[in-house]
Amino acid sequence: MFELSKEILAIQKVAREFARKEVLPRVAEDEKNHAFQRDLVTKMAELDFFGCPIPEEYGGNNMGFLAHTIITEEISKVSGSLRAAFNMQTMGTAREILQFGTEEQKRTYIPKLVSAEWLGCIGITEADAGSDVGGMQTTAERRGDVYVLNGSKNWITYAQVTDVGLIYAYTDPTQRYKGMSTFIVDMHSPGIKTGPTAEKLGWRACPTGEIYFDNVEVPAQNLLGGQENQGFKFVVSGLNNTRLTAAAGALGVSQALIDESVRYAKTRVQFGQAVGQFQMVQEELARMIVETEAARLLVYKSAMQKDAGQLNNTRETVMAKFYASDVASRVADGALRIHGAYGYSSEYPVERLLRDAKLYQLLEGSANICKMVIATDALGYRKANR
Ligand SMILES: Cc1cc2nc3c(=O)[nH]c(=O)nc-3n(C[C@H](O)[C@H](O)[C@H](O)COP(=O)(O)OP(=O)(O)OC[C@H]3O[C@@H](n4cnc5c(N)ncnc54)[C@H](O)[C@@H]3O)c2cc1C
């Protein structure tokens, strides 16, 4: 469990080098300018970063979930915005189609997502449907050979730049969770409009927007898996994958904050010595390091379970996501304290990393929702791993 294979160590090195050479020099400027780094997403695809949990016959490299997790962690150390691509191209789209799509859907969409020829998006959230997915209002009505989509989605990553979306809508609005279906939608279809959300705290180089569907015709063969009313099952299963990527992202940002803090504590001199010499700073650092390492073990465990075929490991994945996200916020707080005033300025990366860290407690299931899954499982009210 504690040793990474040679193949994974090799791809970790490639990801680390890519992040250092290609992302780091421009991350601050691109975040400031809200500039989407399409070219870097393409380069990550060329380096085979999006194909780990995807078989070779669909354009992947079959390296598995742990490899995916470790690459995600490396990219997240440098950019939360670019980290999002791992869910848009792989876990929330390609992997979802792999698990539930028809053979034709797999062959048509997965290779183009993994190669980033097409950018993906996941459309679940709506204005009145956040944690309560069942509150969505978007509908899909069957008319002959097409479904007609009406409604809107908000807080959608890549909304303004996406080519293909997995969109969740009610085929039977009277049935709530049992009447939801999933569609693979050509996001350039007539009737689709997009617009940006309000300015975000972090992740500024990652477009987030609203999507409006006005009588959008989607061919019936684009119903995911060819089955109506399975959408909620697909949401739950999809979240069990995207949460692993989010947890890896939280882990990466924690590690980056630790690295920055160590560097700073050794060079910042007060009272005639480096601040790292003060025991209270050491206590803060020690806590950050141990908690991050504990989070890493939870995250890698979830990935390794999936690699061993236990794809329904909701309990362990939610624990990893909850803990890694919580730790990222605490570590960000500690890093800010260690940096003092300089941490509060854009001169050091800590303020950007802190803004990136906060997001993990909100998306892919808020901290409360994660705790609910863990506790209701323990209490025997609702089994998590079904
Ligand atoms: C930058 C960004 C990118 C995103 N990208 C996507 C995307 O690509 N696709 C997509 O579909 N969505 C996306 N989202 C939306 C995200 O998944 C939602 O924010 C998330 O589902 C939570 O919903 P909410 O923010 O509306 O919070 P709410 O559900 O309104 O929750 C508000 C508060 O109430 C708490 N709460 C809610 N219900 C309960 C409960 N039953 N018990 C206890 N506490 C509860 C929550 O924990 C939270 O603290 C994105 C969000 C952000 C910020």
The ligand as an SDF file (V2000), in Angstrom:
LIG
                    3D

 53 58  0  0  0  0  0  0  0  0999 V2000
  -16.6490   26.5830   -8.8940 C   0  0  0  0  0  0  0  0  0  0  0  0
  -17.7770   25.6010   -8.9160 C   0  0  0  0  0  0  0  0  0  0  0  0
  -17.8570   24.6820   -9.9560 C   0  0  0  0  0  0  0  0  0  0  0  0
  -18.9380   23.8020  -10.0200 C   0  0  0  0  0  0  0  0  0  0  0  0
  -19.0370   22.9260  -11.0750 N   0  0  0  0  0  0  0  0  0  0  0  0
  -20.1510   22.1650  -11.2200 C   0  0  0  0  0  0  0  0  0  0  0  0
  -20.3440   21.3580  -12.3930 C   0  0  0  0  0  0  0  0  0  0  0  0
  -19.4660   21.2750  -13.2710 O   0  0  0  0  0  0  0  0  0  0  0  0
  -21.5140   20.6860  -12.5310 N   0  0  0  0  0  0  0  0  0  0  0  0
  -22.5010   20.7380  -11.5910 C   0  0  0  0  0  0  0  0  0  0  0  0
  -23.5290   20.1100  -11.8010 O   0  0  0  0  0  0  0  0  0  0  0  0
  -22.3500   21.4790  -10.4490 N   0  0  0  0  0  0  0  0  0  0  0  0
  -21.2100   22.2070  -10.2590 C   0  0  0  0  0  0  0  0  0  0  0  0
  -21.0420   22.9790   -9.1380 N   0  0  0  0  0  0  0  0  0  0  0  0
  -22.1120   23.0180   -8.1420 C   0  0  0  0  0  0  0  0  0  0  0  0
  -21.7930   22.2290   -6.8900 C   0  0  0  0  0  0  0  0  0  0  0  0
  -21.8140   20.8670   -7.1450 O   0  0  0  0  0  0  0  0  0  0  0  0
  -22.7950   22.6710   -5.8210 C   0  0  0  0  0  0  0  0  0  0  0  0
  -22.2730   23.8840   -5.3290 O   0  0  0  0  0  0  0  0  0  0  0  0
  -23.0000   21.6570   -4.7390 C   0  0  0  0  0  0  0  0  0  0  0  0
  -23.7960   20.6300   -5.2240 O   0  0  0  0  0  0  0  0  0  0  0  0
  -23.6770   22.2520   -3.4850 C   0  0  0  0  0  0  0  0  0  0  0  0
  -24.8220   22.9320   -3.8060 O   0  0  0  0  0  0  0  0  0  0  0  0
  -25.0460   24.4440   -3.3290 P   0  0  0  0  0  0  0  0  0  0  0  0
  -23.7530   25.1500   -3.4950 O   0  0  0  0  0  0  0  0  0  0  0  0
  -26.2110   24.9720   -4.0490 O   0  0  0  0  0  0  0  0  0  0  0  0
  -25.3120   24.3560   -1.7850 O   0  0  0  0  0  0  0  0  0  0  0  0
  -26.7060   24.0500   -1.0410 P   0  0  0  0  0  0  0  0  0  0  0  0
  -27.1960   22.6940   -1.4210 O   0  0  0  0  0  0  0  0  0  0  0  0
  -27.6270   25.1890   -1.2170 O   0  0  0  0  0  0  0  0  0  0  0  0
  -26.2080   23.9970    0.4520 O   0  0  0  0  0  0  0  0  0  0  0  0
  -25.9820   25.1600    1.2640 C   0  0  0  0  0  0  0  0  0  0  0  0
  -25.5180   24.6970    2.6310 C   0  0  0  0  0  0  0  0  0  0  0  0
  -26.5150   23.8670    3.2260 O   0  0  0  0  0  0  0  0  0  0  0  0
  -25.9700   22.6190    3.5520 C   0  0  0  0  0  0  0  0  0  0  0  0
  -26.9400   21.5380    3.3270 N   0  0  0  0  0  0  0  0  0  0  0  0
  -27.6980   21.3050    2.2300 C   0  0  0  0  0  0  0  0  0  0  0  0
  -28.4510   20.2150    2.4080 N   0  0  0  0  0  0  0  0  0  0  0  0
  -28.1480   19.7210    3.6350 C   0  0  0  0  0  0  0  0  0  0  0  0
  -28.5760   18.5990    4.3980 C   0  0  0  0  0  0  0  0  0  0  0  0
  -29.4810   17.7360    3.9290 N   0  0  0  0  0  0  0  0  0  0  0  0
  -28.0430   18.4120    5.6310 N   0  0  0  0  0  0  0  0  0  0  0  0
  -27.1160   19.2690    6.1290 C   0  0  0  0  0  0  0  0  0  0  0  0
  -26.6840   20.3560    5.4670 N   0  0  0  0  0  0  0  0  0  0  0  0
  -27.1710   20.5760    4.2170 C   0  0  0  0  0  0  0  0  0  0  0  0
  -24.7580   22.4320    2.6410 C   0  0  0  0  0  0  0  0  0  0  0  0
  -23.8070   21.5490    3.2220 O   0  0  0  0  0  0  0  0  0  0  0  0
  -24.2450   23.8440    2.5550 C   0  0  0  0  0  0  0  0  0  0  0  0
  -23.4440   24.1000    3.6790 O   0  0  0  0  0  0  0  0  0  0  0  0
  -19.9470   23.8350   -9.0190 C   0  0  0  0  0  0  0  0  0  0  0  0
  -19.8410   24.7550   -7.9460 C   0  0  0  0  0  0  0  0  0  0  0  0
  -18.7700   25.6200   -7.8940 C   0  0  0  0  0  0  0  0  0  0  0  0
  -18.6960   26.5880   -6.7620 C   0  0  0  0  0  0  0  0  0  0  0  0
  1  2  1  0
  2  3  1  0
  2 52  2  0
  3  4  2  0
  4  5  1  0
  4 50  1  0
  5  6  2  0
  6  7  1  0
  6 13  1  0
  7  8  2  0
  7  9  1  0
  9 10  1  0
 10 11  2  0
 10 12  1  0
 12 13  2  0
 13 14  1  0
 14 15  1  0
 14 50  1  0
 15 16  1  0
 16 17  1  0
 16 18  1  0
 18 19  1  0
 18 20  1  0
 20 21  1  0
 20 22  1  0
 22 23  1  0
 23 24  1  0
 24 25  2  0
 24 26  1  0
 24 27  1  0
 27 28  1  0
 28 29  2  0
 28 30  1  0
 28 31  1  0
 31 32  1  0
 32 33  1  0
 33 34  1  0
 33 48  1  0
 34 35  1  0
 35 36  1  0
 35 46  1  0
 36 37  1  0
 36 45  1  0
 37 38  2  0
 38 39  1  0
 39 40  1  0
 39 45  2  0
 40 41  1  0
 40 42  2  0
 42 43  1  0
 43 44  2  0
 44 45  1  0
 46 47  1  0
 46 48  1  0
 48 49  1  0
 50 51  2  0
 51 52  1  0
 52 53  1  0
M  END
$$$$
